[in-house]
Amino acid sequence: LIGKIRHELNVVALVKRIIRETGCHVDFIYCRYRLLAMLSGVRLAKRGIPQFIEYNDSATVQLQWGARSGLWRGPGKWLRSNPLTIALIRWTEAVLFRQAAGVIAITTPLRNYVRSLAPEVPVVAIGNGSDPTTVRPLDKTESRRQLGLDPEGRYFVHVGTLTCWDGLDRVLEAWAELDDDQSPARHLFIVGKGHEEEHLQRLAADLHITSVTFVGELTRSQALTYLGAADA
C-alpha cells in the first residue's frame, strides 16, 4: 500500500514538474478508476486542472466478490469484507466523484451507482468499444475447422482476464448442473489468464465438470477464432 501511495504522489509531482518546466496548458486530467489515482487527481484539481474519471469497475464489488470466491485469505480477509470497510470506500468514492468535473461510466448500472453517491456530478454511460477493422465476426464453420471442433457441436466461449468480478464461478456452478447431461458436443472454453485462474480450475474439478477447457492466454487472432466458433 505504501508503495502505491508513493507511486501516485510521484505521478502528481511529475505532472506538476512537466507543467512548470514546459509552461504547457493542461485542459483536464483523464483518470481511470483507482482510488489512489483519483486522490492524485484531486490534488491536481486544486491547481485548477479539472479531472474526468473513467469508472470501469467498483472497489466494493471487487471486495465482495473476493470474499465470496475465497480470493481474500488470511488476516486481510476480515478487513476487506468488513461492512465498515465497504462503507468507508463508498464514502471515499462519493467525496472523489464530487471533486470531479465529470464521470464516464462503462455501464448503465455503474452510472446509476455514481449518481446515487454524487447526484450533482455530470455522468454518462459509454460502453467499451472495439476496432471494427480487427474485431469482426468470423465464419463459424471455418473457425471450428481450424480448432478441430465438431461442426455440429454447441460451444460457449469466455474471453477476458479471469478476475473475481466476472462471475465465472457462478457460470461454472450453473454449468455443473448442465454437465449432468454429459453431452460430448457441448463444451465451455475459458480463454485468458488472471488471479482467479487457479481458483476457477479447482472449482471446476470440485464440481466434476468434464466439459470445460481453460485455454490460457492467446493472441488476438487466436482468441477471435474461438469467438468465431462459439454459439455464445
Disulfide bonds with the S-S distance in Angstrom:
none
